[in-house]
Amino acid sequence: MTGRLDGRTVVVTGAGSGMGRAFAGAFVAEGAVVGVLDRSEDLARAACDDLDREHPGRSVPLVADVRRREEVAAAFDRFLDAAGGLDVLFNNAGVNRPMHLLDVTEENWHLIMDVNALGTLIGIQEGARRMIPRGGGKIVNTSSMAGRQGFPSFAPYCASKFAVNALTQAAARGLAEHDITVNSFSPGVVDTPLWTALDADLVAIGDADEPGRAMAAFAEGILRGRPATPDDIVGTALYLASSDSDYLTGQTIMIDGGMVLL
Ligand SMILES: NC(=O)c1ccc[n+]([C@@H]2O[C@H](COP(=O)([O-])OP(=O)(O)OC[C@H]3O[C@@H](n4cnc5c(N)ncnc54)[C@H](O)[C@@H]3O)[C@@H](O)[C@H]2O)c1
C-alpha cells in the first residue's frame, strides 16, 4: 500500500505531546520519516519508542529548545544525517501561561513570544537554509484561533499567534523563489496537555471556578458542538504536509470546528 507521504522527510517541533505527537504518528503511518523534536528528551524518546513498535526505524528523536538557534540547527543537521533530507517542517511547539491583561509581566511576555513567535522565526530560517540547496520544501506553522481574535487573559499568546500568521505571510513571499511554500493552521480548543495546564492556570487566576470549566466555556460556541481532539486536526496537517497542498502558500487555515468565521 502506498502512503500519502511515502519517502517524505518531515520534522515536527513540539512532537513529544499533544497535536505534534499525533501528527508524527499519522505522518509515519503515511510513509514519512519523521524527526520528533521536543525540548523534553524524555517525551521525544517516548514518542519514538511508541512509533517504533508499528513502524520501526521511521522516527528520529531530536532534542532542542526552539528558542535556541544553535540547538535547532544541530537538531535539523542530525535529522538530515539520519533521514537524508528535510522536505517538510512543522513549527508546532508552543506554550501559553494566561494572566489578566493588567497583570501581564515582561517575563510572561518574553516566555510566550520567544517560544511561539521567535521559535517559529528560527525554525523558518534554519529549515529554509537546509531546504534551499535541495530545491524547495514546505513549512507549516501552528497558529491558533488566538491568532485571529484577542482574548483578555491571553494577550501575549494572542500577540504571538498573530505574529505566527505574519511570519507565515512574510516567509511565503520571501521563500517563494526557492520553491518553499509556507502556510499555517489555526486550531480552536484542542484537548491536549496544553489545555489541561491552561485550565488549571485559569482557575488559579480566577477565570474559572473549577478544572474543566474554562475549556467547557471556551467550547460553548463551537459550531461542531465539542472541543477537538488532536485526531480532528490530523487531516489538515496531512494535507499541508502532502503534495495535495503544493499550490497553497501564505495562508492560515482555520480548523477550529467553527469558532472564528472569516
Ligand atoms: N491545545 C489547544 O487548544 C491549542 C489550540 C490552538 C493552538 N494550539 C497550538 O498548538 C501547538 C501544540 O500544542 P498542544 O496543545 O499539542 O500542546 P502540548 O503542550 O501537548 O505540546 C507542546 C509540546 O511542545 C513542547 N515544547 C514547549 N516549549 C518548547 C520549546 N521551547 N522547544 C521545544 N519544544 C517545546 C512541549 O514539551 C510539548 O511536548 C502549540 O503551538 C499551541 O500553541 C493549541
The ligand as an SDF file (V2000), in Angstrom:
LIG
                    3D

 44 48  0  0  0  0  0  0  0  0999 V2000
   -4.4380   22.7830   22.6190 N   0  0  0  0  0  0  0  0  0  0  0  0
   -5.0870   23.7990   22.0450 C   0  0  0  0  0  0  0  0  0  0  0  0
   -6.2730   24.0600   22.3340 O   0  0  0  0  0  0  0  0  0  0  0  0
   -4.4160   24.6350   21.0040 C   0  0  0  0  0  0  0  0  0  0  0  0
   -5.2140   25.4990   20.2450 C   0  0  0  0  0  0  0  0  0  0  0  0
   -4.6130   26.2790   19.2590 C   0  0  0  0  0  0  0  0  0  0  0  0
   -3.2580   26.1980   19.0450 C   0  0  0  0  0  0  0  0  0  0  0  0
   -2.5030   25.3600   19.8030 N   0  0  0  0  0  0  0  0  0  0  0  0
   -1.0730   25.3160   19.4950 C   0  0  0  0  0  0  0  0  0  0  0  0
   -0.7630   24.0010   19.0730 O   0  0  0  0  0  0  0  0  0  0  0  0
    0.6180   23.7310   19.3170 C   0  0  0  0  0  0  0  0  0  0  0  0
    0.7440   22.3910   20.0360 C   0  0  0  0  0  0  0  0  0  0  0  0
    0.0290   22.4870   21.2590 O   0  0  0  0  0  0  0  0  0  0  0  0
   -0.5390   21.2300   22.0800 P   0  0  0  0  0  0  0  0  0  0  0  0
   -1.8730   21.6410   22.5280 O   0  0  0  0  0  0  0  0  0  0  0  0
   -0.3420   19.9880   21.3110 O   0  0  0  0  0  0  0  0  0  0  0  0
    0.4390   21.3410   23.3460 O   0  0  0  0  0  0  0  0  0  0  0  0
    1.2390   20.2690   24.2250 P   0  0  0  0  0  0  0  0  0  0  0  0
    1.6210   21.0240   25.4600 O   0  0  0  0  0  0  0  0  0  0  0  0
    0.5070   18.9850   24.3480 O   0  0  0  0  0  0  0  0  0  0  0  0
    2.5420   20.0030   23.3490 O   0  0  0  0  0  0  0  0  0  0  0  0
    3.5010   21.0090   23.1410 C   0  0  0  0  0  0  0  0  0  0  0  0
    4.8810   20.3800   23.0670 C   0  0  0  0  0  0  0  0  0  0  0  0
    5.8280   21.4300   22.8060 O   0  0  0  0  0  0  0  0  0  0  0  0
    6.9740   21.2130   23.6040 C   0  0  0  0  0  0  0  0  0  0  0  0
    7.6500   22.4900   23.8270 N   0  0  0  0  0  0  0  0  0  0  0  0
    7.2280   23.5270   24.5930 C   0  0  0  0  0  0  0  0  0  0  0  0
    8.1410   24.5140   24.5840 N   0  0  0  0  0  0  0  0  0  0  0  0
    9.1460   24.0970   23.7650 C   0  0  0  0  0  0  0  0  0  0  0  0
   10.3660   24.6690   23.3530 C   0  0  0  0  0  0  0  0  0  0  0  0
   10.7580   25.8870   23.8130 N   0  0  0  0  0  0  0  0  0  0  0  0
   11.1570   23.9810   22.4980 N   0  0  0  0  0  0  0  0  0  0  0  0
   10.7950   22.7490   22.0650 C   0  0  0  0  0  0  0  0  0  0  0  0
    9.6550   22.1400   22.4490 N   0  0  0  0  0  0  0  0  0  0  0  0
    8.8400   22.8110   23.2780 C   0  0  0  0  0  0  0  0  0  0  0  0
    6.4560   20.6170   24.9010 C   0  0  0  0  0  0  0  0  0  0  0  0
    7.4810   19.8990   25.6030 O   0  0  0  0  0  0  0  0  0  0  0  0
    5.3150   19.7190   24.4010 C   0  0  0  0  0  0  0  0  0  0  0  0
    5.7780   18.4010   24.1370 O   0  0  0  0  0  0  0  0  0  0  0  0
    1.1370   24.9320   20.1130 C   0  0  0  0  0  0  0  0  0  0  0  0
    1.7860   25.8190   19.2250 O   0  0  0  0  0  0  0  0  0  0  0  0
   -0.1270   25.5710   20.6510 C   0  0  0  0  0  0  0  0  0  0  0  0
    0.0320   26.9560   20.8960 O   0  0  0  0  0  0  0  0  0  0  0  0
   -3.0380   24.5680   20.7730 C   0  0  0  0  0  0  0  0  0  0  0  0
  1  2  1  0
  2  3  2  0
  2  4  1  0
  4  5  1  0
  4 44  2  0
  5  6  2  0
  6  7  1  0
  7  8  2  0
  8  9  1  0
  8 44  1  0
  9 10  1  0
  9 42  1  0
 10 11  1  0
 11 12  1  0
 11 40  1  0
 12 13  1  0
 13 14  1  0
 14 15  2  0
 14 16  1  0
 14 17  1  0
 17 18  1  0
 18 19  2  0
 18 20  1  0
 18 21  1  0
 21 22  1  0
 22 23  1  0
 23 24  1  0
 23 38  1  0
 24 25  1  0
 25 26  1  0
 25 36  1  0
 26 27  1  0
 26 35  1  0
 27 28  2  0
 28 29  1  0
 29 30  1  0
 29 35  2  0
 30 31  1  0
 30 32  2  0
 32 33  1  0
 33 34  2  0
 34 35  1  0
 36 37  1  0
 36 38  1  0
 38 39  1  0
 40 41  1  0
 40 42  1  0
 42 43  1  0
M  CHG  2   8   1  16  -1
M  END
$$$$
